[in-house]
Amino acid sequence: MTASTTTTHRGRVVTRDQVLEDGVLASTGDRISWVGPASAWPGEAVPQTNSTILPGLVDLHCHGGAGASFPDSPAIDLMTAVRHHRSRGTTTMLASLVSAPPERLITQTSLLADLYESGDIAGVHLEGPFLSVARCGAQDPASLRSGDPGLLRDILSAGRGAVQSMTLAPEIDGFTAIAEMLRENGILPSIGHTDADALTTRRGIESLGDGPMTATHLFNGMPTWHHRSPGPVSECLAAAARSVMVLELIGDGVHLADETVRAVFDLVGGARIALVSDAMAAAGMPDGRYRLGPLDVTVHHSVARLSRDADSETAPIAGGTATVLDLLRRAVLDAGVPLVDAVRAASSTPAASIGLGSDVGCLEQGMRADVLVVDAAFEPLQVIRGGTAIGEDS
């Protein structure tokens, strides 16, 4: 058997808890074998660089990219979206579906299960169909329904263990039965696309028990936080502050203002935030017409909105066109979030949310060698997944 080769990188290394301004990271085979200050590196000298070395990024909420859509595309095209995000540093991702007729959900879940079994994705995220019609956003209202354990059972069967998370609204009929099924199957529940008041939201969070849970794109797909009608936003923020919930943020400057992103980081910290792309097929593509599930989407100046509304400026936002690396860059350079906190929210926190925190999401000895090397502008110089350098076609 041939001995594994050791690869080294030197630069500003961002670990789970600190920034090593001059650090070295070594990987042997598919594992990180050493990380620490350059002054303590025991091996041969490594040339100094101005690059920043990050863990591979983790996206819990992504619908597609490079023209391919997880809810819509045939099997032959699904890896196109995976490769796009991977080339931008997302080495671990969930493939997100949207509300659709049952047969479509079952079919697409089955196709994505193949990518889960091959290790190309970390699983499937079901964004619906058990959501609020009043807060459907870019979800097809005709596809929304009350909690249906039979349908969920069929989807889980088609997924063959691939389904890792599901967004649902706490006010729907059948919420408790669906929540129990998710817990029984080890699936991460996420509160979202909800019109619930604060009390209903709190009871929903409490009914989910002590296991991990998230809020799907906090602020988006839910009522505005008002001081006399706080709704779900206040309860999700409070749950995150109690270390009960992780909050998804689409910090792309379209879904959320930079000041909002910074305020949430100040309130709950990077250990309770997951930066998510919510990207759809238009990510990495020019402006134009696209699909998101059963709905038409128009992208103008890189902003995706539903095409059904005559006024494009007020039409519902229909997913994102950025990657997690874009959100990380904006959090640090525009919102002023500390680098360690922003990196944690783009890597270790989402990894831990889906039970992968012991293997991916941070630069520590023994972890999978998922490494992202970026320049001063947070543009990728090199992406490594499982010890193997990758490119657009990898």
For each residue, the residues with C-beta under 8 A, 3 or more apart:
1:
2:
3:
4: 28 29
5: 28 29
6: 26 27 28 33 43
7: 26 27 28 384 387
8: 24 25 26 43 46
9: 13 24 25 26 46 49 51 53 371 373
10: 22 23 24 25 38 46 47 48 49
11: 22 23 48 49 50 51 52 53 373
12: 19 20 21 22 23 51 52 53
13: 9 19 20 23 24 25 35 52 53 363
14: 19 20 52 53 54 55 339 340 343 363
15: 18 19 20 35 362 363 364
16: 340 344 348 362 363 364
17: 340
18: 15 340
19: 12 13 14 15 339 340
20: 12 13 14 15 23 36 37 38
21: 12
22: 10 11 12 37 38 39 48
23: 10 11 12 13 20 35 36 37 38 53
24: 8 9 10 13 34 35 36 37 38 41 46
25: 8 9 10 13 32 34 35 53 363 371
26: 6 7 8 9 32 33 34 35 41 43
27: 6 7 30 31 32 33 369 371 384 387
28: 4 5 6 7 31 33 387
29: 4 5 369 387
30: 27 368 369 386 387 388
31: 27 28 366 367 368 369 387
32: 25 26 27 35 363 364 365 366 367 368 369 371
33: 6 26 27 28 365
34: 24 25 26 41 42 43 365
35: 13 15 23 24 25 26 32 363 364 365
36: 20 23 24 40 41
37: 20 22 23 24 40 41
38: 10 20 22 23 24 41 46 48
39: 22
40: 36 37
41: 24 26 34 36 37 38 46
42: 34
43: 6 8 26 34 46
44:
45:
46: 8 9 10 24 38 41 43
47: 10
48: 10 11 22 38
49: 9 10 11
50: 11 375 376
51: 9 11 12 373 374 375 381
52: 11 12 13 14 373 374 375 376 378
53: 9 11 12 13 14 23 25 363 371 372 373
54: 14 57 89 328 343 347 363 371 372 373 374
55: 14 343 347 348 360 361 362 363 367 370 371 372
56: 89 90 91 92 347 360 361 370 371 372 383 384 385
57: 54 89 90 91 92 323 324 325 328 346 347 372
58: 90 91 92 93 122 274 324 346 347 348 350 351 356 360 361
59: 62 85 90 92 93 94 276 277 279 323 324 350
60: 93 94 125 165 214 248 274 276 350 353 354
61: 94 96 125 127 216 217 248 276 277 278
62: 59 65 70 81 85 90 93 94 95 96 276 277 278 279
63: 69 70 71 95 96 97 98 278 279 280 281 292 319
64: 68 69 70 71 72 73 81 279 280 281 283
65: 62 68 80 81 84 85 279 280 281 282 283 284 285 323
66: 80 81 83 84 281 283 284 285
67: 77 80 281 282 285 290
68: 64 65 73 77 78 79 80 81 84 281
69: 63 64 72 73 81 280 281 290 291 292
70: 62 63 64 73 78 81 95 96 97 108 112
71: 63 64 96 97 98 100 104 108 292 293
72: 64 69 108 281 291 292 293
73: 64 68 69 70 77 78 80 81 281
74: 77 78 111
75: 78 111 114
76:
77: 67 68 73 74 80 81
78: 68 70 73 74 75 81 82 95 111 112 115
79: 68 82 83 115 120
80: 65 66 67 68 73 77 83 84
81: 62 64 65 66 68 69 70 73 77 78 84 85 95 281 283
82: 78 79 85 86 93 95 115 120 121
83: 66 79 80 86 87 392 393 394
84: 65 66 68 80 81 87 88 283 284 323 392
85: 59 62 65 81 82 88 90 93 277 279 283 323 324
86: 82 83 89 90 91 93 383 385 390 394
87: 83 84 380 383 390 391 392 394
88: 84 85 284 323 324 325 326 380 383
89: 54 56 57 86 323 324 325 372 374 380 383
90: 56 57 58 59 62 85 86 93 277 323 324 325
91: 56 57 58 86 360 370 372 383 384 385 386
92: 56 57 58 59 122 351 356 360 361 370
93: 58 59 60 62 82 85 86 90 121 122
94: 59 60 61 62 121 122 123 124 125 164 165 354
95: 62 63 70 78 81 82 112 115 121 123 124 125
96: 61 62 63 70 71 124 125 126 127 278
97: 63 70 71 100 105 108 109 112 124 125 126 127 128 293
98: 63 71 127 128 138 139 140 292 293
99: 127 128 129 131 136 139 140 143 144 293
100: 71 97 104 105 108 128 129 140 143 293 294
101: 104 105 143 294
102: 105 106 151 154 155
103: 106 107
104: 71 100 101 107 108 293 294
105: 97 100 101 102 108 109 126 129 151 155
106: 102 103 109 110 154 155 158
107: 103 104 110 111 158
108: 70 71 72 97 100 104 105 111 112
109: 97 105 106 112 113 124 126 155 158 159 162 163
110: 106 107 113 114 158 159 160
111: 74 75 78 107 108 114 115
112: 70 78 95 97 108 109 115 116 121 124 159 162
113: 109 110 116 117 124 158 159 160 161 162
114: 75 110 111 117 118
115: 78 79 82 95 111 112 118 120 121
116: 112 113 119 120 121 122 123 124 159 160 161 162
117: 113 114 160 162
118: 114 115
119: 116
120: 79 82 115 116
121: 82 93 94 95 112 115 116 124 162
122: 58 92 93 94 116 164 354 356
123: 94 95 116 162 163 164 165 354
124: 94 95 96 97 109 112 113 116 121 159 162 163 164
125: 60 61 94 95 96 97 163 164 165 166 167 190
126: 96 97 105 109 155 163 165 166 167
127: 61 96 97 98 99 131 139 166 167 192 193 216
128: 97 98 99 100 131 139 143 144 167 168 193
129: 99 100 105 139 143 144 145 151
130: 144 145 146 147 148 166 168 169 172 174 175 178
131: 99 127 128 135 136 139 144 167 168 169 172 192 193 194
132: 135 136 144 169 171 172 193 194 195 196
133: 136 141 144
134: 195
135: 131 132 169 193 194 195 221 222 223
136: 99 131 132 133 139 140 141 144 193 221
137: 193 220 221 316 317 318
138: 98 292 295 297 306 316 317 318 319
139: 98 99 127 128 129 131 136 143 144 193 293
140: 98 99 100 136 143 144 293 294 295
141: 133 136 144
142: 294
143: 99 100 101 128 129 139 140 293 294
144: 99 128 129 130 131 132 133 136 139 140 141
145: 129 130 148 151
146: 130 172 173 174
147: 130 152 168 172 173 174 175 176 177 178
148: 130 145 151 152 174 178
149: 152 153 174 177 178 181
150: 153 154
151: 102 105 129 145 148 154 155
152: 147 148 149 155 156 166 178 181
153: 149 150 156 157 181
154: 102 106 150 151 157 158
155: 102 105 106 109 126 151 152 158 159 163
156: 152 153 159 163 181 185 187
157: 153 154 160
158: 106 107 109 110 113 154 155
159: 109 110 112 113 116 124 155 156 162 163
160: 110 113 116 117 157
161: 113 116
162: 109 112 113 116 117 121 123 124 159
163: 109 123 124 125 126 155 156 159 166 185 187
164: 94 122 123 124 125 187 188 354
165: 60 94 123 125 126 187 188 189 190 214 353 354
166: 125 126 127 130 152 163 178 182 187 188 189 190
167: 125 126 127 128 131 190 191 192 193 216
168: 128 130 131 147 172 175 178 179 189 190 191 192
169: 130 131 132 135 172 175 191 192 193 194 195 196
170: 175 191 194 196 200 201 203 204 205 207 232
171: 132 175 194 195 196 200 204
172: 130 131 132 146 147 168 169 175 178
173: 146 147
174: 130 146 147 148 149 177 178
175: 130 147 168 169 170 171 172 178 179 204 207
176: 147 179 180 207
177: 147 149 174 180 181
178: 130 147 148 149 152 166 168 172 174 175 181 182
179: 168 175 176 182 183 189 204 207 208
180: 176 177 183 184
181: 149 152 153 156 177 178 184 185 187
182: 166 178 179 185 187 188 189
183: 179 180 186 187 189 208 209 211
184: 180 181
185: 156 163 181 182
186: 183 355
187: 156 163 164 165 166 181 182 183
188: 164 165 166 182 212 213 214 353 354
189: 165 166 168 179 182 183 208 213 214
190: 125 165 166 167 168 213 214 215 216 248
191: 167 168 169 170 194 201 204 205 213 214 215 216 232 236 245
192: 127 131 167 168 169 215 216 217 221 222 248
193: 127 128 131 132 135 136 137 139 167 169 216 221 222
194: 131 132 135 169 170 171 191 201 221 222 232
195: 132 134 135 169 171 222 223
196: 132 169 170 171 200 201 204 231 232
197: 200 201 229 231
198: 201 202 229 230 231 232 234 235
199: 202 203
200: 170 171 196 197 203 204
201: 170 191 194 196 197 198 204 205 231 232 235 236
202: 198 199 205 206 235
203: 170 199 200 206 207
204: 170 171 175 179 191 196 200 201 207 208
205: 170 191 201 202 208 213 235 236 239 244 245
206: 202 203
207: 170 175 176 179 203 204
208: 179 183 189 204 205 211 213
209: 183
210:
211: 183 208
212: 188 246 352 353 355
213: 188 189 190 191 205 208 239 244 245 246
214: 60 165 188 189 190 191 245 246 247 248 274 353
215: 190 191 192 218 232 236 239 240 245 246 247 248
216: 61 127 167 190 191 192 193 221 248
217: 61 192 220 221 248 249 250 255 276 278
218: 215 222 233 236 237 247 248 249 264
219: 222 224 225 233 255 256 260
220: 137 217 250 255 256 317
221: 135 136 137 192 193 194 216 217
222: 135 192 193 194 195 218 219 231 232 233
223: 135 195 226 229 231 232 233
224: 219 231 233
225: 219 230 231 233 234
226: 223 229 230 231
227: 230
228:
229: 197 198 223 226
230: 198 225 226 227 233 234 235
231: 196 197 198 201 222 223 224 225 226 234 235
232: 170 191 194 196 198 201 215 222 223 235 236
233: 218 219 222 223 224 225 230 236 237
234: 198 225 230 231 237 238
235: 198 201 202 205 230 231 232 238 239
236: 191 201 205 215 218 232 233 239 240 245 247
237: 218 233 234 240 241 247 264 267 268
238: 234 235 241 242
239: 205 213 215 235 236 242 244 245
240: 215 236 237 243 244 245 246 247 267 268 272 273
241: 237 238 267 268 272
242: 238 239 245
243: 240 271 272
244: 205 213 239 240
245: 191 205 213 214 215 236 239 240 242 272
246: 212 213 214 215 240 272 273 274 349 350 353
247: 214 215 218 236 237 240 264 268 272 273 274
248: 60 61 190 192 214 215 216 217 218 273 274 275 276
249: 217 218 256 261 264 273 274 275 276 327 345
250: 217 220 254 255 256 275 276 277 278 320 327
251: 255 256 258 261 275 327 330 331 335
252: 255 256 277 320 321 322 326 327 330
253: 256 257 258 330 334
254: 250 303 317 320
255: 217 219 220 250 251 252 278 317 320
256: 219 220 249 250 251 252 253 260 261
257: 253 260 261
258: 251 253 261 262 330 334 335 336
259: 262 263 335
260: 219 256 257 263 264
261: 249 251 256 257 258 264 265 330 331 335 337
262: 258 259 265 266 331 335 336 337
263: 259 260 266 267
264: 218 237 247 249 260 261 267 268 273
265: 261 262 268 269 270 273 331 335 337 338 341 342 345
266: 262 263
267: 237 240 241 263 264
268: 237 240 241 247 264 265 271 272 273
269: 265 272 273 341
270: 265 273 337 338 340 341 342 343 344 345 349
271: 243 268 344 349
272: 240 241 243 245 246 247 268 269 349
273: 240 246 247 248 249 264 265 268 269 270 341 345 349
274: 58 60 214 246 247 248 249 345 346 349 350 353
275: 248 249 250 251 324 327 328 331 342 345 346 350
276: 59 60 61 62 217 248 249 250 324 327 350
277: 59 61 62 85 90 250 252 283 320 322 323 324 326 327
278: 61 62 63 96 217 250 255 319 320
279: 59 62 63 64 65 85 283 319 320 321 322 323
280: 63 64 65 69 283 290 292 297 304 318 319 320 321
281: 63 64 65 66 67 68 69 72 73 81 285 290 291 292
282: 65 67 285 287 288 290 297 299 302 304 319 321
283: 64 65 66 81 84 85 277 279 280 320 321 322 323
284: 65 66 84 88 321 323
285: 65 66 67 281 282 288 290 299 321
286: 299
287: 282 299 300 301 302
288: 282 285 298 299
289: 296 297 298 299 307
290: 67 69 280 281 282 285 296 297 298 299 304
291: 69 72 281 295 296 297
292: 63 69 71 72 98 138 280 281 295 297 304 318 319
293: 71 72 97 98 99 100 104 139 140 143
294: 100 101 104 140 142 143
295: 138 140 291 292 306 307 308 318
296: 289 290 291 306 307 308
297: 138 280 282 289 290 291 292 304 305 306 307 318 319
298: 288 289 290 304 305 306 307 312 315
299: 282 285 286 287 288 289 290 302 303 304 305 321
300: 287 303 305 312
301: 287
302: 282 287 299 321
303: 254 299 300 317 321
304: 280 282 290 292 297 298 299 317 318 319 320 321
305: 297 298 299 300 309 312 315 316 317 318
306: 138 295 296 297 298 309 315 316 318
307: 289 295 296 297 298 315
308: 295 296 315
309: 305 306 312 314 315 316
310:
311: 314 315
312: 298 300 305 309 315
313:
314: 309 311
315: 298 305 306 307 308 309 311 312 318
316: 137 138 305 306 309
317: 137 138 220 254 255 303 304 305
318: 137 138 280 292 295 297 304 305 306 315
319: 63 138 278 279 280 282 292 297 304
320: 250 252 254 255 277 278 279 280 283 304
321: 252 279 280 282 283 284 285 299 302 303 304
322: 252 277 279 283 326 327
323: 57 59 65 84 85 88 89 90 277 279 283 284 326 327
324: 57 58 59 85 88 89 90 275 276 277 327 328 346
325: 57 88 89 90 328 329 346 372 374 378 380
326: 88 252 277 322 323 329 330
327: 249 250 251 252 275 276 277 322 323 324 330 331 346
328: 54 57 275 324 325 331 332 342 343 346 378
329: 325 326 332 333 334 377 378
330: 251 252 253 258 261 326 327 333 334 335
331: 251 261 262 265 275 327 328 334 335 337 342 345
332: 328 329 335 336 337 338 339 342 378
333: 329 330 378
334: 253 258 329 330 331
335: 251 258 259 261 262 265 330 331 332
336: 258 262 332
337: 261 262 265 270 331 332 341 342
338: 265 270 332 341 342
339: 14 19 332 342 343
340: 14 16 17 18 19 270 343 344
341: 265 269 270 273 337 338 344 345
342: 265 270 275 328 331 332 337 338 339 345 346
343: 14 54 55 270 328 339 340 346 347
344: 16 270 271 340 341 347 348 349
345: 249 265 270 273 274 275 331 341 342 349 350
346: 57 58 274 275 324 325 327 328 342 343 350
347: 54 55 56 57 58 343 344 350 351 360 361 362
348: 16 55 58 344 351 352 357 361 362
349: 246 270 271 272 273 274 344 345 352 353 361
350: 58 59 60 246 274 275 276 345 346 347 353 354 361
351: 58 92 347 348 354 356 357 359 360 361 362
352: 212 348 349 355 356 357 361
353: 60 165 188 212 214 246 274 349 350
354: 60 94 122 123 164 165 188 350 351
355: 186 212 352
356: 58 92 122 351 352 359 360 361
357: 348 351 352 360 361
358:
359: 351 356 367 368
360: 55 56 58 91 92 347 351 356 357 367 368 370
361: 55 56 58 92 347 348 349 350 351 352 356 357 367
362: 15 16 55 347 348 351 367
363: 13 14 15 16 25 32 35 53 54 55 367 371
364: 15 16 32 35 367
365: 32 33 34 35
366: 31 32
367: 31 32 55 359 360 361 362 363 364 370
368: 30 31 32 359 360 386 387
369: 27 29 30 31 32 384 386 387
370: 55 56 91 92 360 367 384 385 386
371: 9 25 27 32 53 54 55 56 363 382 383 384
372: 53 54 55 56 57 89 91 325 380 382 383 384
373: 9 11 51 52 53 54 380 381 382 383 384
374: 51 52 54 89 325 377 378 379 380 381
375: 50 51 52 378 379 381
376: 50 52
377: 329 374
378: 52 325 328 329 332 333 374 375
379: 374 375
380: 87 88 89 325 372 373 374 383
381: 51 373 374 375
382: 371 372 373 389
383: 56 86 87 88 89 91 371 372 373 380 389 390 391
384: 7 27 56 91 369 370 371 372 373 387 388 389 390
385: 56 86 91 370 388 390 394
386: 30 91 368 369 370
387: 7 27 28 29 30 31 368 369 384
388: 30 384 385 394
389: 382 383 384 394
390: 86 87 383 384 385 394
391: 87 383 394
392: 83 84 87
393: 83
394: 83 86 87 385 388 389 390 391
